[in-house]
Amino acid sequence: MKAICAALLLFMISMAGPVNKPVVKVDLNKFSGKWYSLSSIPTMFDKDTKETTTNYTLNKDGYYNVVTIAKKGEDNEVKTYKSKLFPDKNDNAAQMKAQFIWPIKVDYWVIDIADDYSYAVVGHPDYKFLFIMSRKPTMPPDEFSRIVAKCKAMGYPVDKLVSQHHRANE
């Protein structure tokens, strides 16, 4: 009877879908560079923004200097935000801490990333935000849909995703 219960429990766990956790590993040098935020569950910092790009520069101290540029408001005023991103000092650089205001740091998990680093998905352990980022201002609709479906299976409220409205000719 115990074996049947254990087998049933394992089956139920395996059917639950992917859990919200970071990827196994992120190559910090490959993650560096410019990313286009295609869609997001916005934070208070990026609410009502569009055409957001973020540039991650890995410095000699092992963390990223981050510069985010976005258009905000009805007048499309260009805003620039500086922050820092601290990879986990242990083996999993996919678990990072973002610091927008000193000394506060928030969890910043890379939950999905393309093998060639053409896209990345960043989330939070408590589902507070989600960013679908690409090296280009657009991505094929089928690839985007697959990423959104995976995020939904992980428990993210994808109905709250907001497009960043990038133009394809950038």
N, C-alpha and C positions, 0 to 999 in steps of 0.2 A: 504494500500500500504506500509506504514511504517513497519507493522508487517511482510509482505512478504520479504521486503528488509533485515530486521533484522534477520529473519530466514535463508535467503540465506547466509548472512554474517557469521552467526554462523556455518552453514553447511560447508562453504568453509574453515573456520578456523579449524574445527574439521578434515577435510580431509587433511590438510597440513602435518600431521605427527608430530612426537615429535619435540619440539623446543630444541635448545641447551641451557640447563640449568643444574645446579648441581642437584644431588639427594636430597631428602628432609633432610636426616640426615646420618651422619657417626659416628659410635662409634669409638672414637679415640683410645681406647685400642685395639679393634679388628683390626683396620687398622695398628697398629704397627706390626713390624716384617719384615721378608724377603719377597720380591716380585721379581719374574722373569719378566722382560720386554719381552713379546713375540713378539710384533710388535709395531712399532711407526711411526709417522710422525716426523722425527728427528728435534731437535733443533740444534743450532750451537755447543752445548756442546756434543751432542751424535751422531753427524754425523759420519758415517763410523765405528760405534761400533758394537760389537756382544757379545752374551752371557752376557748381562747386568743384574745385580742383584742390587737391592736397599734395604737397611735396614733402616727402620724408627724406631727410638727410641724416645718415648714420654718422655720428661724430666719434672722435677718438676715445671718449669716455664710455662708449657702448650703448648710448641711447640716441633716439632720433630727435633732431630739431625739426619741428613740423610747422609748415606755413600753409594755411588754408585761405583760398581766395574764393569769394562767392558774391553773387549779385543778390541784393536784398531789397525788399519793398517794391512798391509800385513804380518808383523812379529808377529801379535797377542800379542803385548805388553800389559801387564795388567796395566790398569790405575785406580786410585782411586780418586774419587771426593767427597768432603765434601760440604754440603749445609745445609740449614735450611728450614723448612716448618712450616708456621704459620697458624693454623686454625682460622677461623673467630671468633672473641670474642662473637658475637651474637649467635643466636640459630642454625645457619646452619654451622656446622663444615665441610660440603662438599665444601664450598667455602674457599679455602686456598690461601696463598701467598707463593711462593717459592723464596728463596734468594740464588742465586748462587754466586753473587758478591755483597758485601756490598757497598752501601746501597740500591741497586736496588732490587725490589720485583716484581714478575710477577704473574698474576692470574694462579691458579692451581686448577681446578674444578674436583671433583669426579662426573662424569656424569652417571656412571652406576656401580653397585656393587652387587655381589651375596649376597643373604641372609646369607649364611654361610661364607662370606668373602673369598671365594676360588678364586675369580677374582675381579678385579677392572679396571675401565676405567677412565683415567684422560684426560681432555681436557682443552681447553682455550676458553673464550667467543668469541674471534675473529678467532677461528679455526686455530690458529698458530701452534699447536702441538696436538698430540694424542698419548696416551700410553695405550696399552692393556696389563695388568699385571695379573699374576697368582701366586698362592702359589707354583705351581709346574712348571717345565721347559716346559711342554707341556699341551695342553688341547684337548678334543675331537674336531675333525674338525667341526662337526655340531654346537657345542656350539660357537666355534670361528667364524664361518660363520654368526650365528645369531647376535653376538655382532657387527661384521663388518657391517651387514645390518642395524642394529639400528643406528650405528654411521653415516652411509651414509644418512639415513633418517633425522638425526639431522643436516645435512649439511656439515659434514666433508669430505674432499677430500680423500676418502679411497684408491684411486688409488695411492696415495703417501706413503702408508704404506710400511715399510721395515721390514723384518723378522729379529729377533735377533739370529736365528740359534742355539737355545739351544739344547743340546743333552738330550735325554729322560732318560739317566741313572744317572743323577745328583741326 
